[in-house]
Amino acid sequence: MGIEKLKTVLKSHNRSLVLKTPILGASGTYGYNNEFEDFINLEYLGGVVTKGITLEKRLGNKGDRIFEVTSGMINRIGLENVGIERFIKEKLPVLKEKKIDFILNIAGSSFEDYEKLAKIVNDNNIKAIEVNVSCPNVNSGCLEFGKNPKTLEELVFKIRKNYDGFLIVKLSPNVSDIKPLALAVQNAGADCISAINTLHGLGIKLNYNGEVFTKKSVQGGLSGRCIKPVALYYVSQIKSVVDIPVIALGGISKIDDVFEFISAGADAVQTGTENFTNPSVISDIAADIEEFINKNNFKDFEDLKSKIRLARG
């Protein structure tokens, strides 16, 4: 009995990352450290994937940055963040004080940015990073590196040379074939892949005042429950060509979603947009999995995961 049964170990060829539970808070939806502690039981938090951090402070995009759509949302935040220096000075101490496990999400506009960030986090003994090469809401870097397998492999290789910890690369669905990108990431020395980031999307709202129409629109990254079938497809595609762990995200809101992603090949999951509508979703799902394990006499989460993957169809 107890939370110990939810422990998850992500094992790559050379490293491993232990998670208290398989449910993490996705980057950009959870904050930097303890913002959600009033809503969830931190015991059930597998970890926080921090807001994307760049070398310097970023103000993000101007104008409307959020647009609600059916079963999801479109955002164009533009990686607003405090920068790596302030993160280490102000946010990291809170994570350590609260004993919150975390994965640092990093993003850059050039190879040099990523290399410098990797060295800084390595020098500060940060045990796990998620490399964002898939954000569609910035003018340079990120997604432009994540579309070409050769470029992506070179970038991840350079990061690997500067960083000794557990290296996760977050891939985009905004490509024609994700398999060569997944292989490039694995070949360059990454320990894990997270997928998917947001899809390209456009939200439009029209109003008519009796004489003319007025229009509001937001073009950015689509996330939420509406993208789950796409995410399931890409996770299965990735897992068909790599043997490193995969962390799935995209429309996860309940225990059934987690089981479906495990069946597709995922080893852990992140909840994103759902955090905005149900701030306790991480601990809710983790508690539901714990109850399912105990009720159905599974040894632990790893046992449950293996049985799900044997499902007949």
C-alpha positions, 0 to 999 in steps of 0.5 A, a space after each residue: 500500500 502507499 505512494 511507493 507503488 507509483 514510483 516510476 523509473 525512466 531508464 535510458 541507455 546510460 542514465 535513469 530518472 526516478 519519479 515519485 509518480 508518473 504524472 508531471 506538470 507540463 511546462 508553461 502550465 504549471 509555473 516555476 515551482 510551488 504555484 499549485 501547492 494549494 490545489 494538489 497533494 505534493 506527494 502525488 506530484 511526479 515533478 514539475 516541468 518548469 516554465 521554459 527558461 532562456 538565457 535572458 529574460 523574455 517578455 513574450 508576445 504582445 497583444 492577445 495571447 490566449 484564445 479558448 476553443 472547444 475542448 482546448 485553447 490556443 496560446 501565443 505566450 512567446 516563452 515569457 520567463 525570468 531568464 536562467 540567472 533569476 531562475 537559479 537565484 529566486 526559483 531554484 531555492 523554493 524547489 529545494 526548500 519544498 523538496 519538489 522534484 523538477 525538470 528544467 525546460 530550456 529554450 534558445 534562439 541559437 545553438 550557442 544559447 542551448 550550449 550555454 544553458 546546458 553548461 549553466 544547469 550542469 554547473 548547478 547540478 540540475 538533474 534533469 532538463 527538457 529541451 524545447 525544440 518545438 515551441 511554435 510561438 517564437 520568431 527564432 530558435 525552438 521549432 526551426 531546430 526541431 524540424 530537420 533531423 540533421 540539425 536536431 541531432 547536431 543540436 542535441 549532441 552539443 547539449 549532451 557534451 555540456 550536460 551530464 544529467 538526464 536529457 529529455 527532448 520535447 518534439 513537435 507534431 508540426 512535421 510531416 514525419 516525426 520518426 526521423 526526428 526521434 531517431 536523431 534525438 536518440 542517436 545524439 545521446 538524449 535519454 528520453 523524448 517528450 511529445 507532443 508540443 502544441 499544434 499550429 492553430 488559429 482561433 477566430 471570433 466574429 461579432 456583428 453590430 447590425 452594420 459591420 462585422 468585427 473580428 478577433 483572432 489568435 494564431 498560436 499553439 493548440 493544446 487541450 483535450 482536442 489534440 489527444 488523438 494526434 498525441 496518441 498517434 505521434 507517441 506510437 510513431 516515436 515508440 516504434 523507432 526508439 528504445 528510450 523512454 517517452 513522456 506523453 502529453 496532449 489532452 490528458 485529463 483522467 486515468 483512462 487517458 494515462 492508460 491509453 498513452 501507456 498502451 501507445 508506448 508512453 512511460 510517464 505523462 504530463 498534464 498541461 492545459 487541464 491544469 487551468 480548468 482543474 488545478 488538482 488534476 495531477 494529484 487526482 489522476 495519481 490517486 486514481 492510479 494508486 487506487 486502481 493498483 491496490 483494488 486490482 492487486 497489481 504489484 506497482 505501476 511498472 507491473 500495471 504498465 506491463 499488463 496494459 501493453 499486453 492488451 489484446 485487440 
